[in-house]
Amino acid sequence: RVGDSVTLPCDGSAYRGTPIEQTYIKWETDEIPVYEFIYGNSTPGPGFENRTEIPLEKIQLGDFSLILNHTLSSDQRFYRCSHQRGSERGSSLGRVNLTVTGMLFLFVQF
């Protein structure tokens, strides 16, 4: 529902235990950054300030799911999660379609 919080799932279990200082997680939509966790520092994308987070304890467990607070109707779109470790090339971990209505959220993961 518009104004609520939602969690966009991202399974990073293959990277469980990676040191935080070597972890780079990126959430984006249409090539626009939504949220980046870069070696211990988090940065929200434009329009997502004070609305996005991934708890540090979840990152350490390999759960890179993004919490999006205070949803807006304009948040309706596809989101992509990717991970990069150290200097390795980034790898896509999945895509999520968020549909926002006045009553409910619908998630479809590909």
Sequence and secondary structure as in RCSB ss.txt:
>XXXX:A:sequence
RVGDSVTLPCDGSAYRGTPIEQTYIKWETDEIPVYEFIYGNSTPGPGFENRTEIPLEKIQLGDFSLILNHTLSSD
QRFYRCSHQRGSERGSSLGRVNLTVTGMLFLFVQF
>XXXX:A:secstr
 TTS EEE  B GGGTT  GGGEEEEEEETTEEEEEEETTEEEE TT TTTEE  HHHHHTTB  EEE S  GGG
 EEEEEEEEETTS  EEEEEEEEEE SS EEEEE 
